[in-house]
Amino acid sequence: MAAPHELTASALAEAYRAHALSPVEAVREIVAHIERWEPHLCATYAFDPESALEAARASEARWQRGAPLGALDGVPCTIKENTATKGVPVPAGTAATTLVPASADAPPSARLREAGAVILGKTTMPDWGMLSSGLSSFHKLARNPWDLRMTPGGSSAGAGAAAAAGYGPLHLGTDIGGSIRLPAAWCGVVGLKPSHGRVPVHPPYAGRVAGPMTRTVLDAALMMAALSQSDARDATSLPPQPIDWTDLGLDLRGLKLGLLMDAGWGLPAEPQTAAAVQAAARAFEAAGAIVEPLAAFSTREMADGMDRFWRMRSWLDLSALPPQRQALVLPYIRAWVASGATLTGAQVFHGYSQMAALRDAALAACERYDFVLSPVSPVPTYPAEWASPVNDPQRPFEHIAFTLPYNMSGQPAIGIDCGHTADGLPIGLQIAGRRHDDLGVLRMAQAWEQLRPAPRPWPRPPG
């Protein structure tokens, strides 16, 4: 049998069921594996092997009694640090935060704990989650296990690195403009942005979701079975539905797919990225799907309006801090939000209205398709020390034009590996579905797992 850190969640559960491996043995081996990687990746926060082993012992006893809590019982997981776990402070990536232990688990943390998943600790993120990198004023600089010179992406930076490096099979990220799908693409893993409201969160916010980051689609589906359970703390959550999350079979014949290669603004898809996504579209077509080009539906006005709105929101957060704490925030973030001080009410209101404009444009453009294919990012990953691919606080969102629309429209969208550059950097395919068709998106991703060439071996720790 492969080492526990190489096993999927479903394989671990099978091994536990057959008494070929215990949760305690799995956690001990994965902890040792993390300790080999972590000095290089800096992906964790509040890493707590002792608490994890305590939870693993309780799980081991349940498996020995033949009474596991479910498919995730004893399976190691990590949780992005902005998602509260009881007793652990939530710095939100910034040294400006006053550290106070969280009073309760947030809904996703609670669902995973109730399912018996073993929480190894938290994963790192940039200041306030407002970067697509692992650059943070609080955490050490996170790096990409495929190339330590590069960023894992963000804002679910540590989660993406942890998934690719084998820090257990299950990782929770959050996404408000691409923060699950971008690190999934740049780390070569699976990252699902669920439909808005499918996974309850607290506090809820426009466009914000939590979702799984894993090495396989099946593991993402297993996480969704737990994460999608109801929680009254999220007033925007969807009603519970009896979804069989592991029913992943899909007949591609006759499905109508849109292929979006020009987002309408932002960086253009670079040649290797475009070639990999177009090759994936041809593979779906060869399997019987109907693929049609989809014209750009988002605009620079939409992007700039939301940029102004988010600058104002973050400027208000920053200006509420005492001066000595403001100085602790990343200089890039301070430079980005500075113009918030000069924005008028009309500009901010217009910016906020662009969320609805992008929502309506995305839903109208996607309506005639079963699914839409596109790059996750127009470019591969970039140097770890940069805040974004262009590293310019006045052009912060040039790389999220393919991902942002589905946060505003509430549609489910998944990022999944579809190849790599000549330098060995992963390239991500995005599959977006109709509103609330999370299972359909997982089925399409599972179909792609079966169509694509065999992926490369996962990266190993240096030395």
N, C-alpha and C positions, 0 to 999 in steps of 0.2 A: 504494500500500500504506500502511496505517496505520503510525504511528510504532511502533518496537519495544516501547515501554512499554505500548502499547495491545493488543499481540498476545498471544494465548493460547500456551501451550506447544506445542500441536499446530500452530498457525499458524506459530510460529517454526521448528519442525522442517521444515515444508513449505517455508518460504522458504529454509532452509539447503540442503535437498535440491535445490531448483531453482536454487540459486546466485543467488537474488534478494537475499539478505542473508547476511552472515557473522556468526558468533558474536561476533567482535571488534566489528563495527559495532553489533550489538545491545547488547552490554555497555556500550560507550561512551555510547550514547544513553540507556540506562537509568540509568547512573551520573549523567549530567548531570541527568536528570529527578529522581532522588533528591536531588541537591544543591539543587534548587529547592524541594522539599517539606520536606526534613529540618529546617531551622530552625524550622518550624511544628509538625511532628509529633513529633519526638524519638523515632522508632521504632527506631533502629538502635543497636547496640553492636558495637564491633570491625569497623566498616565498612572494607573493605579493597579498594579499586578496583584496586590494582596486582596483587594476587594473583588477583583475578577476571579481569583482562585476560590474565595469564599462562595461566590455565586456558582462557580463550576462544581464545587463539592455538593451544593444543594441540588444542582441539576443531575449530577451523577447518581445521587440517591433516588431521584425520581425515575431515571432510566432503569436503575436496578430493580425498582418496584414494578416496572412496566407501566408507569403512569407519567410519561412526559407531558409537558404543557402544550406541546405542539411541535411543528416542524423546525422551529427556531430554538428549542430548548437546548441550552448548552453551547449554542453557536456563538463564537466571539464576534463582537461588533464594536464600532466606534461611532461617536456622535459629534457633529460639528459644534464648536464651542458656543455658538450663539443660541443653541437649543438647550434650554436649562435642564440640568440634572441636579436633583436635590443635594444641597450641601456644597456645591461647587460654584465658585463665582463665575460670572459671565462677562468677561472683559470686552466682548465684541471686537476683538482684534486690536484694540487701542490702549496704549499706556495711560490715556486720559481718564479711563474708567475707574471709579472708586470700587474696589473689590468687596462685594458683599455676597456671602453664600446664598445660592438660590433656595427659596423656601419650599419648592416642589418641583417635580419633574414636569417639563412641558409635555403636551400631548404625545408627540412622537417618541420621546424618551420613555414615557409611561407605558405606551403600547409595546415597545420592544422589551421593557423589563417584565411586563405582565406575560409576554410570550416566552419568557425564560432565557432570552438572549443574554449573553454574558458581556457586560459593558466593560471594555478594557480601559476606556478613558475618552477624552475629547480630542478633536482634531483642530488644527490651526486655521486662521483666516486673517485677511487684511483688515485695516482699520474700518470699522462700521460695515464691513462687507462691500465696500464701494470700489474695489479693484478686482480685476481679473487676474490676480497674481497672488503670490504668497508673501508679499512685502507688508510688514507689519511693524508698528512702533512698540508692540507688546511681545509678540512671539519672535523667536529666531526665524531667519529667512528660510522658508520652505523651498525644497528643490524637487526636481523631477527625477524619478528613479531611472528613466531611460537615458538621461543625460544630465548629470548633476550641475552642469553649467546653466541649465534651463529651468524656467518656472513650471510648476505643475498646473498652473492656471488658478483661477479663483472665481468667486470668493471661497468656494469649498476646496481650498488649496490642500490642506492636510488630508482631507478625505480622498481626493484624487490620487495623491501620492501613496497613501496607505493602501488603497485598493490595488494599485499596480504592483506595489512592493510585497503584498501578501500579509498585511497586518490583520489577518483574519478575513473572512469572506464578505462581511456585511458592514456598510458604512453609510451613515446618514448625512446628506447635504441639504442645503437650502438654495433657492434660486429666485431672483427677482428680475434678472435680465439675461441670464445664461450661466449662473454661478454653479449649477450642477453639470450642465452639458459641456461647458468649455473645459473644465478640468478633466471630465470624462474623455473628451476628444483628445486633449493633449497628453493624457496619461494612458490612452488606449484601453479604457474600460467602458462599462455600461453606466449611463446616468440618466435616470428618468425624471423629467419635470412633470409631475402629475397634473391633471386638470385642477384648476383653482377650486379649492374646497374639498378635494378628494381625500387629502390627508389633513386632518385638523391641526392647526398651529395656534400658538399663543405668544404674543398678541398677533392677530391677523392684520394684514396690510395689503394694499392694492398690488396685485401681481405676485405676491410672495407665496412660495410653496416650499414644502419639505419633501424629499424623496430619496430613493435608494441609489447608491453607487456601489457597484459590484463588478465581478469579473464575468458573470454570465447573466443572460436574460432570466433564466429560471430563478436564480437567487434574488434578482430584483422583484420578480413576481411573488416569491415567498415573503419578502419584506413587505410588499404592498398588502398582503393578506392581513398582516398585523397593523400596519400604519394606517390603513383606511378605516379602522374601527372608529366609532363616533366619540366625540368629546364635546360637552356642552360649552366649554370655554371659547370655542371658535364659532361665533355667530354667523360666519360666512361659509361654514362647512356644508357639504352635500348630505342629503339624507342617506343613511346606510343602505347599501344594495347587496343582494346575495350574489356576489361575483365569484366565480370559480377561477381564481387567479392563476392556477397552474394548467388551465385548459388552453394551451398555447398553439394548438394546431391551426393552420390557415392554408386554404387553397388560394394561390395567387392568381389563378386563371380568371381573367375578366376584370380584375381590380383596376380601377382608374387612378393613376398616380400622376401628380403634378411634379415637375422638376424645376426647381427655382435655383438658378445659377447667378442671377443678378438681384441683389437685395434692394436696389434702388438708391442706396447711399452707403457711405462707409468704404472701407477698403475692398477692392475687387478680389475675387477668389484667385489666389496665385496658381500657376499652371499645374503643379503637382497635386494640389488640393482639388482643383477642378477635374483633373483626369481621374482621380480616385473615385470621386462622387459620380461622375458620368459612367465609369465602369460599373459601379454598383447599380445604377439605373438600367444599364444594358443587361445585367444579370437578372434583374427583376423582369425585364421585358422578355428575355429568353425563357423565363419560367412561366410566361403566360399573361403577365400584367400588361396593361396599356399605359404607356408613358407619354405624357405631353408636356411641352415646355410651358412654364408658368411665368407670366410677366411680373415684374416687380410691382409690389403693392404698397410699400412703405416709402416715406419721403423724408428728405432732409428737414423739412419743417416739423414733422412729427418728432424726429430725433432731437432736434435742437430745443423744441418746446419741453420735452421731458427732461432734458439736461438742465434747463433753467429751473424747472420745478424741483428736481433733486438737489441742485445746488442750494436753493433756498432752504429746503428741508434740512440739509446737512449744515448750512450756515447757522440756522437756528439752534441746532444741537451744539455746534461749536461755540457760538456766542453765549450760550447759557452756562458755559464752564468758566470757572475763575481763570484769570490770565495764565497762571502757572501751569494749569492743566491744558489749556489751549496749546501751549508751547510744546506739549508732549505728543500731539497728533502729528502724523507724517507730514513733512513739508509739502509733498505732492497734494495731499488732501486739502491742506490749508490753502494752497494756491488755487485748487479747483473751486473751493467754495467761496473764495474771496469776493467774487462778483455778486454773490447773493446779497451782499449789503447794499447794492445799488439797484437791484431789480424792483420794478414797480408792481403794485398789486395786479394791474392788468397783464403784465408779462407773466407773472406766476400763474394767474388764472388761465391764460391762454396755454401755458405749458401743461397745466393739469388737464386741460381739455384734450390735449393731444393723446392722452392715454385712451380715451374713448374713440378718437379718430383712428388710431392704429388698430384698436379692437375691431371696429366695424370694417375697416379695410381688409384685415386678415380674414375675418369670417366670410366676407363676401368673396374674396379671392379663392379660398379653400373649399367653398361650398360644393362645387361640382366634382370634387375629387374625394376618393376614399382616404388617401394619404398624400402627403407632400414630402418629397425628398429635397434635401439641400445640404450644403456643407454646414457643419456646426459653426466653424470659424473660417473666415476667408484665408487665414494664414496658420502655419504651424506655431508651436510654442516659441518662446523668445527668451532672452537672458533673464535669469532669476532676479537680478537686481532692478529690473525695469517694472514700472507700474502697469504698463499696457504695451501692446505691440508698437505703438508710435511714441510712447513714453512722454506724452505732452499733456499736461493738465487742461489745456484749452481744447484738446481734441480727445476726450476721454473714452468715447463710445464707438470709435470707428470699426471695432472688431465684433460688435454685438448685433449687427443689423439682421443677421439670420436668426438669432435666438430671441431677441427682445419682443417681436410681435406676438409670440405665443404666450408670454407672460401677461400681456395686456388682453389678449382674446380669451384667456382661460383654457386654451386647448392643450392637450397632453402632447409632449414632444420628448423624444429620447435621443441621446447621443451614443453612438456605438462605433467601434473601430472599423475602418474600411481600408486600411492600408498604411503605408508609411512613406516618408520622403527618402531621397537618396542618402540622407544623413541618418536615417533610422528613427526619425521623429514620427509619432503616431498622427494619423489623419482621421477626423471624425465625420461620420455620416449622421445627419439629423433626419429623423422620421417624425413628422407631425400628423396628428389625427384630428378627427372631428371632436367637438366639445364632448367631454365625459366618456370618450371611447378609449380609456386608458388600456383596457385589455386588448383592444385592437392594435394599439401601438406596440405593446409587448409582443403580440403575435407577429407583427411585421418584423420586429427586431429579431425574434427567434428564427423567422424564415431567413433573414439575412445571415444569421450565425450559420445556418445550414448551407447557404449558397456561397459564402465567401471562401477564399482559400484558407487553409489551415493557418492560424495566427502564429506569430513567432513565440519562442519560449519567453516567459516573464523575466524581467531583469533580476539580477542577483546582487546582494550587497558587495561592495568593493572589498577585495582581499579575501 
